[in-house]
Amino acid sequence: MAGEPQEDCLFCNIVAGKIPADVVRETDTTLAFRDINPQAPTHVLVIPKAHYKNAAELAAQAPQLAADVLAETRGVAEGESLESYRTVFNTGTGAGQTVWHAHAHVLGGRGLNWPPG
């Protein structure tokens, strides 16, 4: 069920403290941690602590929580002293989503070309 922790979800297990992560920031509703396969010098994931399978489901079912995630991307960028950065939500396999828990990527620390990928 959306919003409920999933035992087989990597990010739910990180939130629960069952799997370690290099935590950058934490609020009551979000957790931000470094990506284990960084695609830029700074690559931090910002997740809602509640489980939603992707950004579309999060936005539809918990818009305030989606806003919290987006606000935290700014907090991460400020904390990492990024003047420029990219925020990415991958939604669906075709877009590159590999973990089925909504999350934003905060990428920075190098030039980011357009269009991406």
C-alpha positions in Angstrom: 0.0 0.0 0.0 1.3 3.5 -0.9 2.8 5.4 2.0 3.5 2.2 4.0 7.0 0.7 4.4 7.8 -2.2 2.1 10.0 -5.0 3.4 11.6 -5.6 0.1 12.4 -1.9 -0.7 16.0 -0.8 -0.5 15.1 2.8 0.4 12.5 1.8 3.1 15.2 -0.3 4.7 17.6 2.6 4.6 15.0 4.8 6.3 14.5 2.0 8.9 18.2 1.9 9.6 18.5 -1.7 8.4 20.9 -0.7 5.6 23.6 1.9 6.1 23.8 5.1 4.0 26.0 8.2 4.0 23.3 10.5 5.2 23.6 14.2 4.2 20.4 15.6 5.6 17.3 14.4 7.4 13.9 15.9 8.2 10.8 14.5 9.7 9.6 13.5 6.3 12.7 13.1 4.1 16.1 11.5 4.0 19.0 12.6 1.8 22.1 10.4 1.3 24.9 10.0 -1.2 24.4 7.8 -4.2 26.6 4.6 -4.1 27.1 5.0 -7.9 27.7 8.7 -8.3 27.2 10.3 -11.8 28.7 13.6 -10.7 31.1 14.8 -8.0 28.0 15.5 -5.9 25.2 13.0 -6.3 22.7 12.9 -3.5 19.4 11.1 -3.4 16.5 12.8 -1.6 13.7 10.4 -0.7 10.4 10.6 1.2 10.4 8.5 4.3 7.0 7.1 3.3 7.0 4.7 0.4 5.6 5.8 -2.9 6.7 3.9 -6.0 7.7 6.9 -8.1 7.4 10.7 -8.4 4.0 10.5 -10.2 2.4 8.4 -7.5 4.0 10.7 -4.8 2.7 13.8 -6.4 -0.8 12.4 -6.9 -1.2 10.8 -3.4 0.9 13.0 -1.2 1.5 16.5 -2.8 2.8 18.1 0.4 5.4 15.3 0.8 6.4 15.8 -2.8 6.9 19.5 -2.0 9.0 18.4 1.0 11.3 16.3 -1.2 11.7 19.1 -3.7 12.5 21.6 -0.9 15.1 19.3 0.4 16.9 19.2 -3.0 17.5 22.9 -2.4 18.7 22.2 1.1 21.1 19.6 -0.2 22.5 22.0 -2.9 23.0 24.7 -0.3 24.7 22.3 2.1 27.0 21.0 -0.6 27.8 24.6 -1.7 26.5 24.0 -5.2 26.0 27.2 -7.3 24.5 25.1 -10.1 22.8 21.7 -9.9 20.3 19.5 -11.5 17.4 17.8 -9.9 16.2 14.6 -11.6 13.2 12.3 -10.9 13.3 9.1 -13.0 9.8 7.7 -13.3 9.5 4.2 -14.9 11.9 1.7 -16.3 12.3 3.6 -19.6 13.5 6.7 -17.8 16.1 4.7 -15.8 14.3 4.2 -12.5 15.8 1.1 -10.8 14.6 1.5 -7.2 10.8 1.6 -6.9 10.7 4.2 -4.2 10.2 7.8 -5.3 13.5 9.7 -5.1 15.1 12.9 -6.5 18.7 12.9 -7.7 20.7 16.1 -6.9 23.7 16.3 -9.2 26.4 19.0 -9.3 30.0 19.8 -9.0 30.7 19.6 -12.8 29.1 20.9 -16.0 25.9 19.2 -16.8 25.2 19.1 -20.6 21.8 19.5 -22.2 20.0 17.5 -23.3 20.7 14.9 -20.7 21.2 11.2 -21.6 
